[in-house]
């Protein structure tokens, strides 16, 4: 009997239960399989990495590519400037993310209103989502950032940051609205009927019964949209806003070396990975909760 088996027996002995020999054997088999899987994964990862490294390093154009895209001197010069520009991307993510959630929720609610009197609202909400989901984001940004200042409207800002954030909000609100609508429609009609039978109005049933369930079910796809929004904040640079991408572009234009682009890309990746892992954790947690509720 191994040390782990003895600990298992001692830990289980407090409540009078002693694991059987078969259970101990299963535990040992699972541990062996886990160790073997870990070893195989580590070896295959090392082999794959070594092969990729040899292919890239031995490529005919590698010396020139290394000088153009992976110059350590330009990387050190670009990093603080790109990091300073990244603060604009983070602010856009926070402000536009909040605006997208609010506007997307309003559009989703408008699309799910019942009765012929609300047909104009349903039609406008559907037209909005269809238009902005079909319009490429880059074209939307160009229209808003470059077209709005050309109108010379009184009292309308020409700040590329504000206009770029507006374009991002318009596009992503259409996607988020569909996510919310899917969540609202996934709530069984009996939930609304039960709320109405308890004396709640349609608005109260939507607010206190339907929307909480809809939002909870759609948390993973909402987080995925926020991850995409975080990356697309870099597109506001087309209007001249100095974010992380534009800061790298300025150095590239002066030096004709593309290493700052690699630095900007790695900074965005470093910012995105924690959000992606958090999304995966939330998704797995909700899947486990649903499985437990289904078993119960």
C-alpha positions in Angstrom: 0.0 0.0 0.0 1.4 3.4 -1.0 1.6 6.5 1.2 -1.3 8.0 -0.7 -3.4 4.9 0.0 -2.5 5.0 3.7 -3.6 8.7 3.8 -6.8 7.8 2.1 -7.5 5.0 4.5 -6.7 7.1 7.5 -8.7 10.1 6.3 -11.7 7.9 5.6 -11.4 6.1 8.9 -12.8 9.0 10.9 -16.4 8.2 9.8 -15.9 4.4 10.0 -15.5 3.9 6.2 -12.6 1.9 4.9 -12.0 2.0 1.1 -11.9 -1.3 -0.6 -8.9 -2.8 -2.3 -10.7 -2.3 -5.7 -11.2 1.4 -5.0 -7.5 1.8 -4.1 -6.5 0.1 -7.3 -8.7 2.4 -9.3 -7.2 5.4 -7.6 -3.7 4.2 -8.4 -4.7 3.5 -12.0 -6.1 7.0 -12.4 -3.0 8.5 -11.0 -0.8 6.5 -13.4 -2.9 7.6 -16.3 -2.8 11.2 -15.2 1.0 11.1 -14.9 1.4 9.3 -18.3 -0.9 11.9 -20.0 1.1 14.8 -18.5 4.4 13.3 -19.6 3.1 12.6 -23.1 1.7 16.1 -23.3 5.0 17.7 -22.2 7.1 15.6 -24.6 4.8 16.4 -27.6 4.8 20.1 -26.7 8.6 20.1 -26.6 8.9 18.2 -29.9 6.4 20.5 -31.6 8.1 23.6 -30.3 11.6 22.3 -31.4 10.3 21.5 -34.9 8.7 25.0 -35.3 11.9 26.7 -34.0 14.1 24.8 -36.4 11.8 25.5 -39.4 11.7 29.2 -38.6 15.3 29.6 -37.8 16.5 27.7 -40.8 14.3 29.6 -43.2 16.2 31.5 -45.9 14.7 34.8 -44.9 15.0 34.4 -41.1 18.0 36.8 -40.6 16.2 39.6 -42.4 12.9 38.8 -40.6 14.6 38.8 -37.2 16.2 42.1 -37.9 12.9 43.7 -39.1 10.4 42.2 -36.6 12.4 41.1 -33.6 14.9 43.8 -32.9 15.4 44.1 -29.1 16.5 47.7 -29.2 13.3 48.9 -30.9 11.3 46.7 -28.6 12.7 48.5 -25.6 12.0 51.8 -27.2 8.4 50.9 -28.1 7.3 49.2 -24.9 6.8 52.2 -22.7 5.1 54.2 -25.5 2.8 51.3 -26.4 2.0 50.8 -22.8 1.0 54.4 -22.4 -1.2 54.2 -25.5 -2.8 51.0 -24.1 -4.4 53.1 -21.3 -6.7 54.6 -24.0 -7.7 51.1 -25.1 -8.5 50.1 -21.6 -10.7 53.2 -21.1 -12.5 52.6 -24.3 -13.1 49.0 -23.2 -14.6 50.1 -19.9 -16.8 52.9 -21.3 -17.9 51.3 -24.5 -18.4 47.9 -22.7 -20.9 49.5 -20.3 -22.6 51.4 -23.1 -22.9 48.3 -25.2 -24.5 46.3 -22.4 -27.1 48.9 -21.7 -27.9 49.6 -25.3 -27.9 45.9 -26.2 -30.3 45.1 -23.4 -32.7 47.9 -24.5 -32.6 46.6 -28.1 -33.2 43.0 -27.0 -36.1 44.0 -24.8 -37.6 46.0 -27.7 -37.3 43.0 -30.0 -39.2 40.8 -27.5 -42.1 43.1 -26.7 -45.4 41.5 -27.5 -48.5 42.9 -29.1 -49.2 44.7 -32.4 -48.8 48.2 -30.8 -45.1 47.5 -30.3 -44.5 46.4 -34.0 -42.7 49.7 -34.9 -40.2 49.2 -32.0 -39.7 45.5 -33.0 -39.1 46.5 -36.6 -36.6 49.2 -35.8 -34.7 47.0 -33.3 -34.6 44.2 -35.9 -33.4 46.6 -38.6 -30.7 48.0 -36.3 -29.3 44.6 -35.5 -29.4 43.4 -39.1 -27.7 46.5 -40.4 -24.9 46.8 -37.9 -24.2 43.0 -37.8 -23.9 43.0 -41.5 -21.8 46.2 -41.8 -18.0 45.5 -41.3 -16.7 47.2 -38.2 -13.8 48.9 -40.1 -16.3 50.5 -42.6 -18.5 51.6 -39.7 -15.5 53.2 -38.1 -14.5 55.0 -41.3 -18.1 56.3 -41.8 -18.4 57.7 -38.2 -14.8 58.9 -37.6 -14.3 60.4 -41.1 -17.9 61.2 -42.1 -19.3 62.9 -39.1 -16.6 65.7 -39.0 -17.3 66.3 -42.7 -20.9 67.2 -41.9 -19.7 70.2 -39.8 -22.6 69.8 -37.4 -22.8 72.4 -34.6 -22.2 71.0 -31.2 -21.1 67.6 -32.5 -17.6 66.5 -31.4 -14.9 65.7 -33.9 -12.7 63.9 -31.3 -11.6 60.6 -33.0 -11.6 58.8 -29.6 -15.3 59.7 -29.0 -16.3 59.0 -32.6 -14.4 55.7 -32.6 -16.0 54.7 -29.3 -19.4 55.5 -30.8 -18.8 53.3 -33.8 -17.6 50.4 -31.6 -20.7 50.8 -29.4 -23.1 50.8 -32.4 -21.6 47.7 -33.9 -21.2 45.6 -30.7 -24.6 46.6 -29.3 -26.1 44.8 -32.3 -24.2 41.6 -31.4 -24.9 41.9 -27.7 -28.6 42.6 -28.3 -28.9 39.2 -30.1 -27.1 37.5 -27.2 -29.6 39.1 -24.7 -32.5 38.2 -26.9 -31.5 34.6 -27.1 -31.3 34.5 -23.3 -34.7 36.1 -22.9 -36.3 33.6 -25.4 -34.6 30.7 -23.6 -36.6 31.4 -20.5 -39.6 29.0 -20.5 -43.0 30.8 -20.9 -44.2 29.1 -17.8 -41.8 31.4 -15.8 -43.6 34.5 -17.1 -47.0 32.9 -16.6 -46.1 32.0 -13.0 -45.0 35.5 -12.3 -48.3 36.9 -13.8 -50.3 34.5 -11.7 -48.6 35.9 -8.6 -49.9 39.4 -9.5 -46.8 40.8 -11.2 -47.3 43.0 -14.3 -45.7 42.2 -17.6 -43.0 44.8 -16.8 -42.4 43.4 -13.4 -42.3 39.8 -14.7 -39.7 40.8 -17.2 -37.6 42.7 -14.7 -37.7 40.4 -11.8 -38.1 37.0 -13.4 -37.1 36.8 -17.0 -34.2 39.2 -17.3 -32.2 37.8 -14.3 -32.4 34.3 -15.7 -31.6 35.4 -19.2 -28.5 37.4 -18.2 -27.2 34.6 -16.0 -27.5 32.1 -18.8 -25.7 34.4 -21.3 -22.7 35.4 -19.2 -20.1 33.3 -21.2 -21.1 34.7 -24.7 -21.3 38.2 -23.2 -17.7 37.9 -21.9 -16.6 36.6 -25.3 -18.0 39.7 -26.9 -16.2 41.9 -24.4 -12.9 40.1 -25.2 -13.5 40.9 -28.9 -14.3 44.5 -28.1 -11.1 44.8 -26.1 -9.1 43.8 -29.2 -11.1 45.9 -31.6 -10.5 49.1 -29.6 -7.2 49.2 -31.5 -9.1 50.1 -34.6 -9.8 53.6 -33.4 -6.3 54.4 -34.5 -7.5 54.8 -38.0 -9.0 58.2 -37.0 -5.7 59.4 -35.5 -6.3 58.5 -31.9 -3.0 57.6 -30.2 -3.7 54.2 -28.7 -1.3 51.3 -28.4 -1.5 50.5 -32.1 -1.1 54.1 -33.2 1.9 54.6 -30.9 3.6 51.6 -32.4 2.7 52.9 -35.9 4.4 56.2 -35.2 7.7 54.4 -34.3 7.4 52.2 -37.3 7.0 55.2 -39.6 10.1 56.8 -38.2 12.3 53.7 -38.1 10.9 51.5 -40.8 11.3 48.6 -38.4 8.2 46.5 -37.5 9.2 45.4 -34.1 6.8 47.9 -32.4 3.9 46.1 -34.0 5.0 42.8 -32.4 5.2 44.6 -29.0 1.7 46.1 -29.4 0.4 42.7 -30.4 2.0 41.0 -27.4 0.6 43.7 -25.1 -2.9 43.0 -26.4 -2.4 39.3 -26.0 -1.3 39.7 -22.4 -4.4 41.8 -21.7 -6.7 39.4 -23.5 -5.5 36.1 -22.0 -6.7 36.7 -18.4 -10.2 37.7 -19.8 -10.3 34.6 -21.9 -9.3 32.3 -19.1 -11.9 34.0 -16.8 -14.5 33.4 -19.5 -13.6 29.7 -19.7 -13.8 29.5 -15.9 -17.2 31.0 -15.8 -18.4 28.8 -18.6 -17.1 25.6 -16.9 -18.6 26.7 -13.5 -22.0 27.3 -15.1 -21.9 24.0 -16.9 -21.1 22.2 -13.6 -24.0 24.0 -11.9 -26.4 23.1 -14.7 -25.2 19.4 -14.5 -25.8 19.4 -10.8 -29.3 20.9 -11.2 -30.1 18.4 -13.9 -29.0 15.5 -11.6 -31.1 16.9 -8.8 
